[in-house]
Amino acid sequence: MKRLFIGIPIESLKSVRQVEVWKKDPQLNQNVLNWTTPGNWHITLFFLGNTEESTIPVLQQLIDESFSKIQAYQAELRGVGVFPNTHNPKVLWLGLEDLQPLMAAYSKLGELLQQNGFSFDQKPLKPHLTIARVKRADNPSAFQLLLIEYQETVFDEVNVNKVVLFESISTPAGPIYNPLFQKQLI
C-alpha cells in the first residue's frame, strides 16, 4: 500500500521569500507552526490515501487520459487564509486563483476514478497551497491580522504545467512527496 494523492506542484521564489518574513514575525511565532518545505508545495486535486501499489498503472492512464488536451497556463497565488477558521486555525494557506482551465479535466478524472473503484475525499475543490500546519494556536489574533493585511495580495504568478501522482511518505522530519508519475500539460 502507498499513500497517494494527485496534485499540481507549485514553485514560487517570491512566495518563499514572503513566508521567510512570516517565519520571523513575533506575533505569528507565539503560535506553534510546522512550516511546509517549499519543495513540497502543491495544490491537491484528489487525496486517495492508502492505495494498492498494483493500481498505479491504472491511475497513470486515468491522469494521462483526463489531462491529454489541457494546456499549461499561469495562475496567481493570491491572498492568505486559514482552515477551518481564524478562531481555530489548523492550516495556513495561500490561495490559487483560476483553476478554471483545468476544471473539465478535473471533473473527468473524478468520474474515471469513481468508475474504476478509487475512493477519494469528496470535499469541493478549494485550491490552496498549504504553507504551514498549526500545531498550537496560542495567539489566534495573529492569523486574523495576517488575513486582513494580505487578503488580496498577489504573491506571484506561477506555472500550472503538470499534474503529478504523488506518494506521501511520512518521516520524523516531515512528509516526503515522491512523484510517481507526471503528466506534462501541452
JOUR-V97714 format. One record per residue. PHI is phi in degrees with one decimal (* if undefined). Layout:
# JOUR-V97714
phi->(PHI & PHI)
This chain:
# JOUR-V97714
phi->(* & -125.9 & -87.2 & -120.4 & -150.3 & -111.6 & -153.4 & -118.1 & -68.0 & -124.9 & -120.8 & -159.1 & -64.5 & -61.4 & -69.6 & -59.7 & -63.0 & -64.9 & -63.4 & -60.6 & -64.8 & -63.7 & -60.5 & -99.5 & -68.7 & -63.7 & -68.7 & -64.2 & -76.4 & -75.4 & -98.6 & -101.3 & -121.0 & -104.8 & -77.3 & -76.2 & -63.6 & -53.8 & -65.9 & -99.1 & -64.6 & -162.0 & -106.2 & -80.5 & -92.4 & -139.8 & -98.3 & -96.7 & 70.8 & -66.9 & -134.0 & -60.7 & -60.8 & -65.5 & -90.0 & -57.9 & -59.5 & -65.8 & -60.0 & -59.5 & -63.6 & -66.9 & -64.5 & -60.3 & -64.8 & -68.6 & -108.0 & -64.7 & -112.7 & -92.9 & -89.4 & -66.3 & -156.9 & -110.4 & -134.2 & -95.0 & -84.8 & -138.5 & 76.6 & -129.1 & -154.8 & -134.9 & -114.5 & -79.9 & -162.3 & -72.5 & -81.0 & -139.8 & -70.3 & -118.8 & -134.9 & -104.7 & -140.0 & -105.4 & -85.7 & -114.4 & -83.9 & 71.4 & -95.3 & -51.3 & -61.0 & -100.5 & -63.9 & -65.0 & -67.3 & -59.7 & -62.5 & -61.0 & -63.5 & -58.1 & -64.1 & -64.5 & -61.1 & -63.4 & -61.7 & -98.1 & 83.4 & -86.2 & -105.5 & -153.9 & -62.0 & -92.4 & -59.7 & -60.2 & -68.2 & -123.2 & -62.5 & -149.3 & -111.4 & -69.9 & -104.1 & -160.9 & -106.4 & -90.6 & -84.7 & -152.9 & -104.0 & -81.2 & -134.9 & -62.0 & -64.4 & -62.0 & -70.1 & -60.5 & -63.5 & -62.0 & -64.6 & -63.5 & -70.1 & -115.8 & -53.5 & -112.1 & -68.4 & -92.3 & -83.4 & -175.1 & -101.9 & -122.2 & -83.7 & -107.3 & -131.9 & -160.2 & -118.3 & -125.9 & -90.7 & -106.7 & -101.1 & -99.3 & -113.1 & -81.0 & -134.3 & -58.7 & -85.7 & 119.2 & -73.0 & -115.0 & -105.5 & -96.0 & -71.8 & -97.4 & -156.1 & -126.8 & -106.4 & -72.3 & -79.9 & -81.3)
